[in-house]
Amino acid sequence: MNRDDFSLRKRQGVQYYSCRAFESVPQLSHAFSTRHGDAGALLSALRLDALQLAMLRQVHSNTVHIIDDYRKDWKAREGDALATRMENVAVAVRTADCVPVLLVDPMKRAIAAVHAGWRGTVKRILSETVFALNRAFGSDPADLLVAAGPGIGECCFETGVEVAELFEKEFPGASLAQASPVQAGKYHLDLWKALQIQLKSAGVREQNCHNLNACTCCGTGRFFSYRAEGAAAGRMMAVIALTAAE
């Protein structure tokens, strides 16, 4: 699970990351954007601008929505993951430190986009999405391909004892929060490891999981970071779509 699983691409002046494992799935488009190019430009570069775009009002929950018919009011709905088998519907999440995760089932032709901040992660939003794909579409977790995009890394994600204790309670013995070597009462939290634990426990094969391993807070030359830049930080998009065969 390393950056070698991804390619940095550029189209129409827009830079984005693509997971190589996803590129072998027919009629599938996806991307993790950087700070270089807005969402509209990204969709245009991917030739997805004519598709229906479904996004949610993200609230750091473990709520997963299944799209079986397109409604134009998705942005008014609360939740943090979207899944569908519909062609020509792009599902997307916006992030600026939280981890964006995309999933595809090549066998059942199903996709999902997940927004995993620390609150959603401790509520197991990612494993809930795997279970939702199974319930809605019959997806076998062992068939899923998963790609995690840029998010805040353990190097920069400093929390207080309350958050550290929440993760220890939910993931006992996983040692996800390590005491800061320089500041008493502070801990460094590994969100990516928590997400990996969820995938494994849900039955997703390790070899099918891919992680960009790029910290947004360390890499503000390429990514937006709320922790590094404050409320003025922009947002990046992770998007995935099934397109109809031509």
GUGUTI-737356 format. One line per field, with one value per residue (C-alpha): residue in three letters; z, x, y. Coordinates in Angstrom, 1 decimal, padded with zeros to 4 digits, always signed. Layout:
<nodes>
code	ALA,...
c3	Z,...
c1	X,...
c2	Y,...
</nodes>
This chain:
<nodes>
code	MET,ASN,ARG,ASP,ASP,PHE,SER,LEU,ARG,LYS,ARG,GLN,GLY,VAL,GLN,TYR,TYR,SER,CYS,ARG,ALA,PHE,GLU,SER,VAL,PRO,GLN,LEU,SER,HIS,ALA,PHE,SER,THR,ARG,HIS,GLY,ASP,ALA,GLY,ALA,LEU,LEU,SER,ALA,LEU,ARG,LEU,ASP,ALA,LEU,GLN,LEU,ALA,MET,LEU,ARG,GLN,VAL,HIS,SER,ASN,THR,VAL,HIS,ILE,ILE,ASP,ASP,TYR,ARG,LYS,ASP,TRP,LYS,ALA,ARG,GLU,GLY,ASP,ALA,LEU,ALA,THR,ARG,MET,GLU,ASN,VAL,ALA,VAL,ALA,VAL,ARG,THR,ALA,ASP,CYS,VAL,PRO,VAL,LEU,LEU,VAL,ASP,PRO,MET,LYS,ARG,ALA,ILE,ALA,ALA,VAL,HIS,ALA,GLY,TRP,ARG,GLY,THR,VAL,LYS,ARG,ILE,LEU,SER,GLU,THR,VAL,PHE,ALA,LEU,ASN,ARG,ALA,PHE,GLY,SER,ASP,PRO,ALA,ASP,LEU,LEU,VAL,ALA,ALA,GLY,PRO,GLY,ILE,GLY,GLU,CYS,CYS,PHE,GLU,THR,GLY,VAL,GLU,VAL,ALA,GLU,LEU,PHE,GLU,LYS,GLU,PHE,PRO,GLY,ALA,SER,LEU,ALA,GLN,ALA,SER,PRO,VAL,GLN,ALA,GLY,LYS,TYR,HIS,LEU,ASP,LEU,TRP,LYS,ALA,LEU,GLN,ILE,GLN,LEU,LYS,SER,ALA,GLY,VAL,ARG,GLU,GLN,ASN,CYS,HIS,ASN,LEU,ASN,ALA,CYS,THR,CYS,CYS,GLY,THR,GLY,ARG,PHE,PHE,SER,TYR,ARG,ALA,GLU,GLY,ALA,ALA,ALA,GLY,ARG,MET,MET,ALA,VAL,ILE,ALA,LEU,THR,ALA,ALA,GLU
c3	+000.0,-001.2,-003.7,-006.4,-006.8,-008.1,-011.0,-011.0,-014.2,-015.9,-018.3,-019.5,-016.9,-014.1,-011.9,-010.2,-008.9,-010.5,-008.8,-011.3,-010.1,-011.0,-014.5,-015.6,-014.8,-018.1,-018.3,-015.0,-014.4,-011.2,-009.7,-006.5,-007.2,-006.0,-005.3,-008.9,-010.6,-009.3,-009.2,-012.4,-014.3,-012.9,-014.2,-017.5,-017.8,-017.0,-019.5,-016.7,-016.8,-018.8,-016.1,-013.1,-010.1,-006.6,-003.5,+000.1,+002.9,+004.8,+008.6,+009.8,+010.2,+009.3,+007.1,+003.6,+000.9,-002.0,-005.3,-007.3,-009.1,-009.5,-007.5,-007.8,-004.1,-003.0,-001.7,+000.8,+002.2,+005.2,+005.1,+004.3,+001.7,-001.6,-003.6,-006.8,-009.8,-012.1,-015.2,-015.9,-012.3,-010.7,-006.9,-005.1,-001.8,-000.8,+001.6,+003.0,+005.6,+005.9,+003.9,+000.7,-000.2,-003.5,-003.9,-007.0,-007.4,-010.9,-010.7,-009.7,-011.4,-008.2,-006.9,-003.8,-002.5,+001.2,+003.3,+006.3,+008.9,+012.4,+013.6,+010.7,+011.0,+014.7,+013.7,+011.1,+008.0,+005.7,+006.9,+006.9,+003.2,+002.5,+004.2,+002.3,-001.0,+000.0,+001.1,-001.8,-004.7,-003.4,-003.6,-002.2,+000.0,-001.4,-004.9,-003.9,-005.0,-002.6,-003.0,-000.3,-001.4,+000.2,+003.9,+007.1,+008.2,+011.6,+011.3,+011.5,+013.1,+016.7,+019.0,+022.7,+025.1,+024.6,+020.9,+021.6,+024.1,+021.6,+019.1,+021.8,+022.8,+019.3,+018.1,+021.3,+021.1,+017.7,+019.1,+016.7,+018.9,+019.9,+022.6,+021.2,+021.9,+022.4,+023.9,+027.0,+026.8,+023.0,+020.7,+017.0,+015.4,+012.4,+010.5,+007.6,+009.9,+011.4,+007.9,+007.0,+010.1,+009.0,+005.5,+006.8,+009.4,+006.6,+004.4,+001.9,+000.7,+001.6,-001.9,-003.2,-000.9,-002.2,-000.3,-001.7,+001.6,+001.0,+004.0,+003.1,+006.0,+005.0,+001.4,+001.0,-002.2,-003.8,-001.4,+000.6,+004.4,+006.9,+009.7,+008.0,+006.3,+008.4,+007.3,+004.1,+002.8,-000.4,-000.9,-003.1,-004.8,-005.0,-007.8,-009.4,-012.1,-014.2,-017.8,-020.5,-023.2,-026.4
c1	+000.0,+002.2,+002.4,+003.8,+000.2,-000.8,+000.1,+000.1,-001.6,-002.4,-005.1,-006.2,-003.9,-005.5,-003.4,-004.9,-003.9,-005.2,-005.0,-003.5,-005.6,-008.7,-007.5,-007.9,-011.7,-013.7,-015.8,-014.6,-013.4,-011.9,-009.6,-008.2,-007.7,-004.9,-005.0,-004.2,-007.5,-011.1,-013.8,-015.4,-012.2,-011.4,-014.8,-014.2,-010.7,-012.1,-014.9,-017.4,-018.9,-022.0,-022.7,-025.0,-022.9,-024.0,-022.5,-023.8,-023.7,-020.8,-021.4,-018.7,-021.1,-021.2,-024.3,-024.1,-026.6,-027.4,-028.3,-030.8,-032.3,-030.8,-032.3,-031.0,-031.2,-028.4,-026.3,-029.1,-028.9,-026.6,-024.1,-020.5,-020.6,-022.4,-022.7,-024.3,-024.5,-026.0,-024.0,-023.3,-023.7,-020.5,-020.3,-017.8,-016.6,-014.7,-011.8,-009.0,-007.3,-010.0,-009.2,-011.1,-011.7,-013.0,-014.2,-015.2,-016.6,-015.5,-017.8,-021.1,-020.2,-020.7,-018.8,-018.6,-017.0,-016.3,-015.4,-013.4,-012.5,-011.6,-015.2,-016.4,-013.4,-014.0,-017.7,-016.4,-017.7,-015.5,-016.6,-020.2,-019.7,-018.4,-021.4,-023.8,-022.3,-022.9,-026.5,-027.5,-025.7,-024.4,-020.8,-018.3,-015.8,-013.0,-013.8,-013.6,-010.7,-010.1,-008.0,-007.4,-006.3,-004.5,-005.3,-003.6,-000.9,+000.1,+003.1,+000.8,-002.5,-002.1,-005.0,-005.9,-006.3,-010.1,-009.8,-006.9,-009.1,-012.0,-009.8,-008.4,-011.9,-013.1,-009.8,-008.4,-004.8,-004.2,-002.1,-003.5,-002.6,+001.0,+002.1,+003.7,+007.5,+007.5,+004.2,+002.7,-000.9,-000.9,-001.1,-000.4,-003.3,-003.0,-006.2,-004.9,-004.2,-007.7,-009.2,-007.0,-008.3,-011.8,-011.2,-009.5,-012.3,-014.9,-013.3,-011.4,-008.2,-005.0,-003.7,-006.7,-006.2,-004.1,-003.1,-001.5,+000.3,+000.4,-000.1,-002.1,-000.7,+002.9,+002.2,+000.4,+002.3,+000.1,-002.9,-005.3,-005.1,-007.5,-005.1,-002.2,-004.2,-007.2,-010.7,-009.5,-008.3,-009.9,-011.3,-010.2,-012.5,-012.4,-014.7,-015.7,-018.1,-019.3,-019.8,-021.9,-020.1,-019.9
c2	+000.0,+002.8,+005.7,+003.4,+002.2,+005.6,+007.8,+011.6,+012.7,+016.0,+016.9,+020.3,+021.8,+019.8,+017.6,+014.5,+011.1,+007.9,+004.4,+002.0,-000.9,+001.0,+001.8,-001.9,-001.8,-001.1,+002.0,+003.3,+006.9,+008.2,+010.7,+012.3,+016.0,+018.2,+021.9,+022.6,+022.8,+023.2,+020.5,+021.7,+021.6,+018.1,+016.8,+018.4,+016.9,+013.4,+014.0,+013.6,+017.1,+015.8,+013.2,+013.6,+014.5,+013.2,+014.6,+014.9,+017.4,+015.8,+015.6,+013.2,+010.3,+006.6,+007.1,+005.5,+006.4,+004.1,+005.8,+003.7,+006.7,+010.1,+013.0,+016.5,+017.2,+015.0,+017.9,+018.6,+015.1,+014.3,+011.5,+010.6,+007.8,+007.3,+004.1,+003.2,+000.8,+003.4,+004.3,+008.0,+009.1,+010.3,+010.0,+012.3,+013.6,+016.8,+016.8,+019.0,+016.6,+014.0,+010.8,+010.3,+006.6,+005.2,+001.6,-000.4,-003.9,-005.0,-008.1,-006.4,-003.1,-001.1,+002.0,+004.1,+007.3,+007.8,+010.8,+009.6,+012.1,+011.1,+011.2,+009.0,+006.7,+006.0,+005.3,+002.8,+004.6,+002.6,-000.9,+000.4,+001.2,-002.3,-003.8,-001.5,-002.6,-006.2,-005.6,-003.4,-005.1,-008.5,-007.3,-009.8,-007.8,-010.0,-008.6,-005.0,-002.7,+000.2,+003.4,+005.9,+009.4,+012.2,+012.9,+014.1,+011.6,+010.5,+012.8,+015.9,+014.7,+015.7,+015.2,+015.4,+012.5,+012.4,+011.5,+009.0,+007.2,+007.0,+005.2,+002.9,+001.9,+001.3,-000.4,-002.0,-002.9,-001.4,+001.5,+004.0,+007.0,+007.4,+009.9,+013.0,+013.0,+016.8,+017.8,+016.2,+015.2,+015.2,+012.2,+011.5,+009.5,+007.2,+007.4,+005.3,+002.4,+002.6,+002.4,-000.6,-002.4,-001.7,-003.1,-006.2,-006.9,-006.4,-009.0,-006.9,-008.5,-006.6,-006.9,-005.0,-002.0,+000.9,+004.0,+007.1,+007.7,+011.5,+013.8,+016.9,+018.9,+018.2,+018.7,+022.0,+022.7,+020.1,+019.6,+021.7,+021.3,+022.7,+022.1,+023.9,+026.6,+027.2,+028.1,+029.6,+026.2,+025.0,+021.6,+018.7,+016.2,+012.4,+011.2,+007.9,+007.0,+004.1,+005.2,+003.5,+001.6,+003.5
</nodes>
